[in-house]
Amino acid sequence: MPGKGDRGGEKRKPKNAKRTLIRIIKYLSVYKWFVLLFVVLAFLSNLGNLMGPELAGKAIGAVEAGAGKVDMGAVTHYAALMLVFYVGSTVLTFFISIGMARVGRRVANQMRRDVFRKIMIMPVGYFDRNQAGDIISRVSYDVDVVSTSLSADVVQIITSTVTVVGSFVMMVIISPPLVLFMVFTIPVSIWFTGHMSKKTRPLYSKRSAAYGVMNGFAEEMFSGQKTILAYANEDRVTENFREINRAAAEAYRDADGLGMTMGPTIGMISNFGLSAIGMGGALLYLLKIVGLEQISSFVLYSRKFSGPINEISNIINEIYSALAAAERVFEFLDEEEEPKDIPEARELTDTRGSVELRDVSFGYDESKLILKNVDLKAEPGETVAIVGPTGAGKTTIINLLMRFYDVSHGGIYVDGSESREYTLSSLRRSYAMVLQDTWVFSGTIFDNIAYGKENATEAEVVAAAKAAMIHNYIMRLPQGYKTVISEDGGNISKGQKQLLTIARAMLYDTSMLILDEATSNVDTSTERQVQRAIRGLMRGRTSFVIAHRLSTVQNANKILVVDHGEIVEQGTHEELMRLRGFYYKLYASQYE
């Protein structure tokens, strides 16, 4: 099968920020009326803030220059109005922040649901090529980055934009000549922000990719911890993680280190503007063009004007980080899904169990065929064993029967019709599977056995467990069938997990059965009992059995011997032994 994704770090081209932003807006459009309300409230909130400098100027104007006289009534009036406007603005901002946080959480919830729904319809090949940790990183870390940005940055951008525009308008109204002293800072700030954004955008994409690689490696090592300890490989794994962690830290440093220079630089440019206002204001005051009231208001508005520009420059970094994270999510959502059912596909019902492979060739990489011109026919109720050395293509045949992959050449026929003529879900429901890699989920033993059969009764589950020779073990547990299996089945042995999956298959009423080394994790004594149970399970069902221990397939109706992707021999056990060919050598090697 294809190998896992490259762990050495990912070089990514700058992404299409505009396209990603449009897709995020589509998620937000569901809540467009709420967002519009918050925009209106943000506008009103900033109008309140913008009234502050105007009122402060009027309060200062109540002092007669040089006379030492103060109109305290006017000062108190304007100060009270300032308090009202600022408190009202703060209350509105509070409600806006809470509202956008809820919108952000709902968008994140929908994105996670979309990603998980996508996982359920992705082809098996995608998970063979990509690390589980990287996919988990997209579901958790990347979506969280987007949610945080929507909750905080969107509100900040709206309020900052209103403040910048409003402050500039007020400065023009107060004194157009003074505007000329600071206007040079605007194009410089805009140019610098655009220039730095081009540099930081690809760095944030690289940072998200590096975090995905790190999470993938960590997930892989956690799942293989016992093997690592058994081979005393802790130091090597730690060193590998140190390198990957360093690459992630460097990606973080490169992105955030460069991004963090934007705020201070914009602040420095704004301070140049403030210095120019000070000199220009003094000159205009001496020329009696402006008064103290206008100068004080103008200075306050200039600070309101430059402050949000500093904030916007910092927020832009966070937005590009969110866009990079969103792109990773959208990349996954855009991945090719499992083949769609053809328009005329029909449900596979009342399955007889006739299965035929006609001249089937297949390769996970189309340039390297794993199976070559394979022909196979299983009549209803027959047991077909598939044997051969490791890597011969046995499991690949099973993958094709289940349509985890589609054949490159030839066809697979079920009950006389090509498998692609049936809906994918109904085809897979026609098979029960017991694999060498057992899978149990966090839940009760009852739930794990009843997984494949909706509304299974207690009697049915107990009967299946007895048939799989695991009932006595379950009854020795403190809570019997209500015992909860821990995550990944860590509190039961591999053999017990395999017996649970056999019981699950016994409960699943299908016409066809696939057993891939189904007794590899049980001891020899238990295997004899389970083999008897499995023979009962296979009775009346078309069964495909992959086995390395040839003693377990001697009673098969047909044995296919696969080597290098080709069927080199087929027949019953006695017929193949008489041939004294490949199968005979395999069998003899196990009893030497």
C-alpha positions as CSV (number, residue, x, y, z in Angstrom):
1,M,0.0,0.0,0.0
2,P,1.2,3.5,-0.4
3,G,3.4,4.8,2.4
4,K,2.4,7.4,5.0
5,G,2.9,11.1,4.3
6,D,6.4,12.5,4.2
7,R,7.5,13.5,7.7
8,G,10.3,15.8,6.7
9,G,8.3,19.0,6.5
10,E,6.2,20.4,3.8
11,K,7.1,23.3,1.4
12,R,3.9,25.1,0.5
13,K,3.3,27.8,-2.0
14,P,1.5,31.0,-1.0
15,K,-2.2,30.3,-0.9
16,N,-5.2,32.0,-2.4
17,A,-6.3,34.1,0.5
18,K,-9.2,35.7,-1.5
19,R,-10.7,32.3,-2.3
20,T,-10.4,31.1,1.2
21,L,-11.9,34.2,2.6
22,I,-14.9,33.8,0.3
23,R,-15.5,30.3,1.6
24,I,-15.3,31.5,5.2
25,I,-17.8,34.2,4.4
26,K,-20.1,31.4,3.0
27,Y,-20.1,29.8,6.5
28,L,-20.8,33.2,8.0
29,S,-23.6,33.9,5.6
30,V,-25.8,31.5,7.6
31,Y,-25.7,34.0,10.4
32,K,-25.7,37.1,8.1
33,W,-28.4,38.9,10.1
34,F,-26.6,38.5,13.3
35,V,-23.3,39.6,11.7
36,L,-25.2,42.6,10.2
37,L,-26.6,43.5,13.6
38,F,-23.1,43.3,15.2
39,V,-21.8,45.5,12.4
40,V,-24.5,48.1,13.1
41,L,-23.8,47.9,16.8
42,A,-20.0,48.2,16.2
43,F,-20.7,51.4,14.1
44,L,-22.8,52.9,16.9
45,S,-20.3,51.9,19.5
46,N,-17.5,53.6,17.6
47,L,-19.6,56.7,17.1
48,G,-19.8,57.0,20.9
49,N,-16.0,56.6,21.1
50,L,-15.5,59.2,18.4
51,M,-17.6,61.8,20.3
52,G,-15.1,61.7,23.1
53,P,-12.3,63.8,21.6
54,E,-14.9,66.3,20.3
55,L,-16.3,66.7,23.8
56,A,-12.9,66.8,25.4
57,G,-11.9,69.7,23.1
58,K,-15.1,71.6,24.1
59,A,-14.2,71.0,27.7
60,I,-10.8,72.4,27.2
61,G,-12.3,75.3,25.2
62,A,-14.2,76.2,28.4
63,V,-10.9,77.5,29.8
64,E,-10.1,81.1,28.8
65,A,-6.4,81.1,27.7
66,G,-4.4,83.4,29.8
67,A,-7.3,84.5,32.0
68,G,-7.4,81.5,34.3
69,K,-11.2,81.4,34.2
70,V,-13.0,78.1,33.9
71,D,-16.6,77.5,33.1
72,M,-17.1,74.5,35.5
73,G,-20.7,74.1,34.4
74,A,-19.6,73.5,30.8
75,V,-16.7,71.3,31.8
76,T,-18.9,69.2,34.0
77,H,-21.5,69.0,31.2
78,Y,-19.1,67.8,28.6
79,A,-17.3,65.4,31.0
80,A,-20.7,63.8,31.9
81,L,-21.5,63.4,28.2
82,M,-18.1,61.8,27.6
83,L,-18.8,59.3,30.4
84,V,-22.2,58.5,28.9
85,F,-20.8,57.9,25.4
86,Y,-17.8,55.9,26.6
87,V,-19.9,53.6,29.0
88,G,-22.5,53.1,26.2
89,S,-19.8,52.2,23.8
90,T,-18.3,49.7,26.2
91,V,-21.6,48.0,26.8
92,L,-22.2,47.7,23.1
93,T,-18.7,46.3,22.5
94,F,-19.4,43.7,25.3
95,F,-22.5,42.4,23.6
96,I,-20.8,42.4,20.2
97,S,-17.9,40.3,21.6
98,I,-20.2,37.8,23.2
99,G,-22.3,37.6,20.0
100,M,-19.4,37.1,17.6
101,A,-17.9,34.5,20.0
102,R,-21.1,32.5,19.6
103,V,-21.1,32.9,15.9
104,G,-17.4,31.8,15.8
105,R,-18.2,28.7,17.8
106,R,-21.2,27.8,15.6
107,V,-19.1,28.2,12.5
108,A,-16.3,26.0,14.0
109,N,-19.0,23.4,15.0
110,Q,-20.3,23.4,11.4
111,M,-16.7,23.1,9.9
112,R,-15.9,20.2,12.2
113,R,-19.2,18.5,11.2
114,D,-18.3,19.0,7.6
115,V,-14.8,17.6,8.1
116,F,-16.1,14.6,10.0
117,R,-18.8,13.9,7.4
118,K,-16.0,14.1,4.8
119,I,-13.9,11.6,6.7
120,M,-16.8,9.1,6.5
121,I,-16.9,9.3,2.7
122,M,-13.2,9.4,2.0
123,P,-11.5,6.5,0.1
124,V,-9.4,4.2,2.2
125,G,-6.4,5.2,0.0
126,Y,-6.4,8.7,1.5
127,F,-5.8,7.3,5.0
128,D,-3.1,5.0,3.7
129,R,-1.2,8.0,2.3
130,N,-1.8,10.5,5.2
131,Q,-1.1,10.6,8.9
132,A,-4.1,10.4,11.2
133,G,-2.5,13.1,13.4
134,D,-2.4,15.5,10.5
135,I,-6.1,15.0,9.9
136,I,-6.8,15.4,13.6
137,S,-4.8,18.6,13.5
138,R,-7.1,20.0,10.8
139,V,-10.2,19.0,12.8
140,S,-9.0,20.5,16.1
141,Y,-6.1,23.0,15.9
142,D,-6.9,24.6,12.5
143,V,-10.6,24.9,13.1
144,D,-9.9,26.5,16.5
145,V,-7.6,29.1,14.9
146,V,-10.4,30.0,12.5
147,S,-13.0,30.1,15.3
148,T,-10.8,32.4,17.4
149,S,-10.2,34.7,14.5
150,L,-13.9,35.0,13.8
151,S,-14.7,35.6,17.4
152,A,-12.2,38.4,18.0
153,D,-10.6,39.6,14.8
154,V,-13.7,40.2,12.8
155,V,-15.1,42.5,15.5
156,Q,-11.8,44.2,15.9
157,I,-11.5,44.8,12.1
158,I,-15.0,46.3,12.0
159,T,-14.5,48.6,15.0
160,S,-11.0,49.6,13.9
161,T,-12.2,50.5,10.4
162,V,-15.0,52.6,11.7
163,T,-12.6,54.3,14.1
164,V,-10.0,55.1,11.4
165,V,-12.6,56.4,8.9
166,G,-14.5,58.4,11.6
167,S,-11.3,59.9,13.1
168,F,-10.1,60.9,9.7
169,V,-13.4,62.6,8.8
170,M,-13.4,64.4,12.2
171,M,-9.8,65.6,11.7
172,V,-10.7,67.0,8.2
173,I,-13.6,68.8,9.7
174,I,-11.6,70.3,12.6
175,S,-8.5,71.5,10.6
176,P,-7.7,70.5,7.0
177,P,-4.3,72.2,7.3
178,L,-3.3,70.0,10.2
179,V,-4.3,66.9,8.3
180,L,-1.6,67.7,5.7
181,F,1.1,67.4,8.5
182,M,0.2,63.7,9.2
183,V,-1.3,62.5,5.9
184,F,2.1,61.2,4.7
185,T,1.9,58.4,7.3
186,I,-1.2,56.8,5.7
187,P,0.3,55.6,2.3
188,V,3.5,54.6,4.1
189,S,1.5,52.5,6.6
190,I,-0.6,50.9,3.8
191,W,2.5,50.1,1.7
192,F,4.3,48.6,4.6
193,T,1.3,46.4,5.7
194,G,0.8,45.1,2.2
195,H,4.5,44.4,1.7
196,M,4.8,42.5,5.0
197,S,1.6,40.5,4.3
198,K,3.1,39.1,1.2
199,K,6.0,37.8,3.2
200,T,4.1,36.5,6.2
201,R,1.2,34.7,4.3
202,P,3.3,31.7,3.1
203,L,5.0,31.5,6.5
204,Y,1.7,31.0,8.2
205,S,0.8,28.3,5.7
206,K,4.2,26.6,6.5
207,R,3.5,26.9,10.2
208,S,0.1,25.1,10.0
209,A,1.7,22.3,7.9
210,A,4.5,21.9,10.5
211,Y,2.0,21.6,13.3
212,G,0.2,19.0,11.3
213,V,3.4,17.0,10.8
214,M,4.2,17.3,14.5
215,N,0.7,16.1,15.6
216,G,0.9,13.2,13.1
217,F,4.2,12.0,14.5
218,A,3.0,12.4,18.1
219,E,-0.1,10.4,17.4
220,E,1.9,7.7,15.6
221,M,4.3,7.4,18.5
222,F,1.6,7.3,21.2
223,S,-0.2,4.4,19.4
224,G,3.1,2.5,19.1
225,Q,4.4,3.2,22.6
226,K,4.7,-0.4,23.7
227,T,6.7,-1.3,20.7
228,I,9.0,1.7,21.3
229,L,9.6,0.6,24.9
230,A,10.1,-3.1,23.8
231,Y,12.9,-2.1,21.4
232,A,14.3,0.4,23.9
233,N,14.0,3.1,21.2
234,E,13.0,5.9,23.5
235,D,16.1,8.0,22.8
236,R,15.8,7.7,19.0
237,V,12.1,8.6,19.1
238,T,12.8,11.5,21.4
239,E,15.5,12.8,19.1
240,N,13.2,12.5,16.0
241,F,10.5,14.4,17.9
242,R,13.1,17.0,18.9
243,E,13.9,17.6,15.2
244,I,10.2,17.8,14.2
245,N,9.4,20.0,17.2
246,R,12.3,22.3,16.3
247,A,11.0,22.5,12.7
248,A,7.6,23.5,14.1
249,A,9.1,26.0,16.5
250,E,11.2,27.5,13.7
251,A,8.1,27.8,11.5
252,Y,6.3,29.5,14.3
253,R,9.2,31.8,14.9
254,D,9.5,32.7,11.3
255,A,5.8,33.5,10.9
256,D,5.1,35.2,14.2
257,G,8.6,36.8,14.6
258,L,8.2,38.6,11.3
259,G,4.5,39.3,11.9
260,M,5.2,40.9,15.3
261,T,7.5,43.5,13.7
262,M,4.5,45.0,11.9
263,G,2.8,46.6,14.9
264,P,5.9,48.4,16.3
265,T,6.9,49.6,12.9
266,I,3.4,51.0,12.2
267,G,3.5,52.6,15.6
268,M,6.8,54.3,14.8
269,I,5.4,55.6,11.6
270,S,2.3,56.9,13.5
271,N,4.5,58.6,16.0
272,F,6.3,60.5,13.2
273,G,2.8,61.7,12.2
274,L,2.1,62.8,15.8
275,S,5.4,64.7,16.0
276,A,4.5,66.4,12.7
277,I,1.1,67.3,14.2
278,G,2.7,68.8,17.3
279,M,5.0,71.0,15.2
280,G,2.3,72.0,12.7
281,G,-0.2,72.7,15.4
282,A,2.2,75.0,17.3
283,L,2.8,76.9,14.0
284,L,-0.9,77.2,13.2
285,Y,-1.7,78.3,16.7
286,L,0.9,81.0,16.5
287,L,-0.6,82.1,13.2
288,K,-4.0,82.1,15.0
289,I,-5.4,79.6,12.4
290,V,-6.4,77.1,15.0
291,G,-7.1,77.3,18.8
292,L,-6.3,75.1,21.7
293,E,-9.8,73.4,21.4
294,Q,-9.1,72.3,17.8
295,I,-5.5,71.2,18.5
296,S,-6.5,69.1,21.6
297,S,-9.3,67.4,19.7
298,F,-7.2,66.9,16.7
299,V,-4.4,65.2,18.7
300,L,-6.9,62.9,20.4
301,Y,-8.4,62.0,17.0
302,S,-4.9,61.4,15.6
303,R,-4.3,58.9,18.4
304,K,-7.6,57.2,17.7
305,F,-6.7,57.2,14.0
306,S,-3.2,55.7,14.5
307,G,-4.1,53.2,17.3
308,P,-6.5,51.0,15.2
309,I,-3.9,51.1,12.4
310,N,-1.4,49.5,14.8
311,E,-4.1,47.0,15.9
312,I,-5.1,46.2,12.3
313,S,-1.4,45.5,11.4
314,N,-1.3,42.9,14.3
315,I,-4.8,41.5,13.4
316,I,-3.7,41.0,9.8
317,N,-1.1,38.5,11.0
318,E,-3.8,36.6,13.0
319,I,-6.1,36.7,10.0
320,Y,-3.5,35.3,7.7
321,S,-2.8,32.6,10.3
322,A,-6.5,31.8,10.3
323,L,-6.7,31.8,6.5
324,A,-3.7,29.4,6.3
325,A,-5.5,27.2,8.8
326,A,-8.8,27.5,7.0
327,E,-7.1,26.5,3.7
328,R,-5.8,23.3,5.3
329,V,-9.4,22.5,6.3
330,F,-10.7,23.4,2.8
331,E,-8.0,21.3,1.2
332,F,-9.2,18.3,3.1
333,L,-12.9,19.1,2.2
334,D,-11.9,19.4,-1.5
335,E,-10.1,16.0,-1.5
336,E,-11.5,13.4,-3.9
337,E,-14.2,11.3,-2.3
338,E,-15.1,7.7,-2.8
339,P,-16.5,7.1,-6.2
340,K,-20.1,8.1,-6.5
341,D,-22.7,5.5,-7.3
342,I,-23.6,5.4,-11.0
343,P,-27.0,7.0,-11.8
344,E,-28.6,3.6,-12.4
345,A,-27.0,1.9,-9.4
346,R,-29.4,-0.4,-7.5
347,E,-29.5,-1.9,-4.1
348,L,-28.0,-5.3,-3.5
349,T,-30.7,-7.3,-1.7
350,D,-31.5,-11.0,-1.2
351,T,-27.8,-11.7,-2.0
352,R,-27.2,-15.3,-3.1
353,G,-23.4,-14.9,-2.7
354,S,-22.1,-15.7,-6.2
355,V,-18.8,-13.8,-6.6
356,E,-16.5,-13.8,-9.6
357,L,-13.3,-11.9,-10.5
358,R,-12.7,-11.7,-14.2
359,D,-9.2,-10.8,-15.5
360,V,-8.7,-8.4,-12.6
361,S,-5.5,-6.3,-12.5
362,F,-4.8,-3.6,-9.9
363,G,-2.1,-1.5,-8.4
364,Y,-2.1,1.1,-5.7
365,D,0.3,2.9,-8.0
366,E,-1.0,2.3,-11.5
367,S,2.6,1.9,-12.8
368,K,3.2,-1.0,-10.4
369,L,0.5,-3.7,-10.5
370,I,-0.1,-5.8,-7.4
371,L,-2.6,-8.1,-9.0
372,K,-2.2,-9.3,-12.6
373,N,-5.1,-10.9,-14.6
374,V,-6.7,-12.6,-11.6
375,D,-9.6,-14.9,-12.2
376,L,-11.7,-16.3,-9.3
377,K,-15.1,-17.8,-9.0
378,A,-17.0,-18.5,-5.7
379,E,-20.3,-20.2,-5.9
380,P,-23.0,-19.4,-3.2
381,G,-22.1,-21.0,0.1
382,E,-18.5,-21.9,-0.9
383,T,-15.5,-21.3,1.2
384,V,-12.6,-19.9,-0.7
385,A,-9.2,-19.7,1.0
386,I,-6.5,-17.3,-0.3
387,V,-3.0,-18.3,0.7
388,G,0.5,-17.2,-0.2
389,P,3.6,-15.5,1.1
390,T,3.5,-12.0,2.6
391,G,3.0,-9.3,0.0
392,A,1.6,-11.7,-2.6
393,G,-1.7,-9.6,-2.9
394,K,-4.1,-11.5,-0.6
395,T,-5.4,-8.5,1.3
396,T,-5.6,-6.5,-1.9
397,I,-8.2,-9.0,-3.2
398,I,-10.3,-8.4,-0.1
399,N,-9.9,-4.6,-0.6
400,L,-11.3,-5.0,-4.1
401,L,-14.2,-7.2,-3.1
402,M,-15.2,-4.5,-0.6
403,R,-14.6,-1.7,-3.1
404,F,-12.2,0.0,-0.8
405,Y,-10.4,0.4,-4.2
406,D,-11.7,0.0,-7.7
407,V,-10.0,-2.4,-10.1
408,S,-7.7,-1.0,-12.7
409,H,-8.7,-3.6,-15.3
410,G,-11.3,-6.3,-15.5
411,G,-14.4,-6.6,-13.3
412,I,-15.8,-8.1,-10.1
413,Y,-19.3,-9.6,-10.3
414,V,-21.7,-10.3,-7.5
415,D,-24.8,-12.4,-8.3
416,G,-24.0,-12.0,-12.0
417,S,-23.8,-8.2,-12.1
418,E,-20.7,-6.0,-12.0
419,S,-20.2,-4.7,-8.4
420,R,-20.2,-1.1,-9.6
421,E,-23.8,-1.6,-10.7
422,Y,-24.8,-1.8,-7.0
423,T,-24.8,1.0,-4.5
424,L,-21.6,1.1,-2.5
425,S,-23.4,1.0,0.8
426,S,-25.6,-2.0,0.0
427,L,-22.5,-3.9,-1.5
428,R,-20.6,-3.5,1.8
429,R,-23.6,-4.4,3.9
430,S,-23.6,-7.7,2.1
431,Y,-20.3,-8.7,3.7
432,A,-19.3,-9.3,7.3
433,M,-15.7,-8.9,8.1
434,V,-13.3,-10.1,10.7
435,L,-9.8,-8.6,10.3
436,Q,-6.4,-9.3,11.7
437,D,-6.3,-5.6,12.9
438,T,-9.1,-5.7,15.4
439,W,-11.1,-2.5,16.1
440,V,-13.2,-1.9,19.2
441,F,-14.5,1.5,20.4
442,S,-15.0,3.1,23.8
443,G,-18.3,1.7,25.0
444,T,-19.8,-1.4,26.6
445,I,-19.0,-4.9,25.5
446,F,-22.7,-5.2,24.5
447,D,-22.5,-2.2,22.2
448,N,-19.3,-3.5,20.6
449,I,-20.8,-6.8,19.7
450,A,-24.1,-5.3,18.6
451,Y,-22.3,-2.7,16.5
452,G,-23.4,-4.1,13.1
453,K,-27.0,-4.9,14.0
454,E,-29.4,-2.2,14.9
455,N,-31.8,-3.0,17.8
456,A,-30.0,-6.3,18.6
457,T,-31.5,-8.0,21.6
458,E,-29.6,-9.2,24.6
459,A,-30.4,-12.8,23.7
460,E,-28.9,-12.4,20.2
461,V,-25.7,-10.7,21.6
462,V,-25.2,-13.5,24.2
463,A,-25.8,-16.2,21.6
464,A,-23.1,-14.6,19.4
465,A,-20.7,-14.3,22.3
466,K,-21.2,-17.9,23.2
467,A,-20.6,-19.0,19.6
468,A,-17.4,-16.9,19.6
469,M,-16.3,-18.6,22.8
470,I,-16.1,-15.3,24.8
471,H,-19.3,-15.5,26.9
472,N,-17.6,-17.1,29.9
473,Y,-14.9,-14.4,29.9
474,I,-17.5,-11.6,29.7
475,M,-19.4,-13.1,32.6
476,R,-16.3,-13.1,34.8
477,L,-16.1,-9.3,34.4
478,P,-17.6,-7.2,37.3
479,Q,-20.4,-5.7,35.1
480,G,-20.6,-8.5,32.5
481,Y,-21.9,-7.2,29.1
482,K,-22.2,-3.7,30.6
483,T,-18.4,-3.5,31.2
484,V,-17.0,-0.4,29.4
485,I,-14.1,-1.0,27.2
486,S,-11.5,1.8,27.5
487,E,-10.4,3.8,24.6
488,D,-8.8,1.6,21.9
489,G,-9.5,-1.4,24.0
490,G,-6.6,-1.0,26.3
491,N,-8.2,-2.9,29.2
492,I,-8.6,-6.2,27.3
493,S,-6.1,-8.4,25.5
494,K,-5.7,-8.6,21.7
495,G,-7.1,-12.1,21.7
496,Q,-10.2,-11.0,23.6
497,K,-10.7,-8.1,21.2
498,Q,-10.5,-10.5,18.3
499,L,-13.1,-12.8,19.8
500,L,-15.3,-9.7,20.2
501,T,-15.0,-8.9,16.5
502,I,-15.8,-12.5,15.7
503,A,-18.9,-12.3,17.8
504,R,-19.8,-9.0,16.1
505,A,-19.6,-10.8,12.7
506,M,-21.6,-13.7,13.9
507,L,-24.4,-11.4,14.9
508,Y,-24.3,-9.6,11.5
509,D,-26.7,-11.4,9.2
510,T,-25.1,-11.4,5.7
511,S,-24.7,-13.7,2.8
512,M,-20.9,-13.2,2.4
513,L,-18.1,-13.3,4.9
514,I,-14.5,-12.2,4.9
515,L,-12.0,-13.5,7.4
516,D,-8.5,-12.0,7.3
517,E,-6.3,-13.9,9.7
518,A,-9.3,-14.0,12.0
519,T,-7.7,-16.2,14.7
520,S,-4.1,-14.7,14.6
521,N,-4.4,-13.3,18.1
522,V,-5.8,-16.3,20.0
523,D,-3.9,-19.2,21.4
524,T,-3.8,-22.6,19.8
525,S,-6.3,-24.2,22.2
526,T,-8.8,-21.3,21.8
527,E,-8.2,-21.3,18.1
528,R,-9.6,-24.9,17.8
529,Q,-12.8,-23.8,19.5
530,V,-13.1,-20.6,17.5
531,Q,-12.5,-22.5,14.3
532,R,-15.5,-24.7,15.1
533,A,-17.5,-21.6,15.8
534,I,-16.3,-20.0,12.5
535,R,-17.2,-23.1,10.6
536,G,-20.7,-22.7,12.0
537,L,-20.6,-19.0,11.0
538,M,-19.5,-19.8,7.4
539,R,-22.3,-22.4,6.9
540,G,-24.5,-21.2,4.1
541,R,-22.4,-18.1,3.4
542,T,-19.9,-17.4,0.7
543,S,-16.7,-17.0,2.6
544,F,-13.3,-15.7,1.7
545,V,-10.6,-16.7,4.2
546,I,-7.0,-15.4,4.3
547,A,-4.7,-17.5,6.4
548,H,-1.1,-18.0,6.9
549,R,-1.6,-21.1,9.0
550,L,-2.6,-23.6,6.3
551,S,-4.0,-26.1,8.8
552,T,-7.0,-23.7,9.2
553,V,-8.0,-23.8,5.5
554,Q,-7.8,-27.6,4.7
555,N,-11.6,-27.9,4.6
556,A,-12.1,-25.0,2.2
557,N,-14.0,-25.8,-1.1
558,K,-11.3,-24.0,-3.0
559,I,-7.8,-22.8,-2.2
560,L,-6.2,-20.1,-4.3
561,V,-2.4,-19.8,-4.1
562,V,-1.3,-16.3,-4.8
563,D,2.3,-15.3,-5.5
564,H,3.5,-11.9,-6.9
565,G,-0.1,-10.9,-7.7
566,E,-0.9,-14.0,-9.7
567,I,-2.9,-17.1,-8.9
568,V,-0.3,-19.8,-9.5
569,E,-2.4,-22.7,-8.2
570,Q,-6.0,-23.5,-7.2
571,G,-7.9,-26.5,-6.0
572,T,-8.8,-28.4,-2.8
573,H,-6.2,-29.2,-0.2
574,E,-5.8,-32.8,-1.4
575,E,-5.5,-31.7,-5.0
576,L,-2.8,-29.2,-4.3
577,M,-0.9,-31.5,-2.1
578,R,-0.9,-34.1,-4.9
579,L,0.5,-31.4,-7.3
580,R,3.6,-31.1,-5.0
581,G,4.0,-27.5,-6.2
582,F,4.0,-24.1,-4.5
583,Y,1.2,-24.9,-2.0
584,Y,2.9,-28.2,-1.1
585,K,6.1,-26.4,-0.3
586,L,4.3,-23.8,1.8
587,Y,2.5,-26.5,3.7
588,A,5.6,-28.6,4.2
589,S,7.6,-25.6,5.5
590,Q,5.1,-25.1,8.3
591,Y,5.5,-28.7,9.5
592,E,9.3,-29.2,9.1
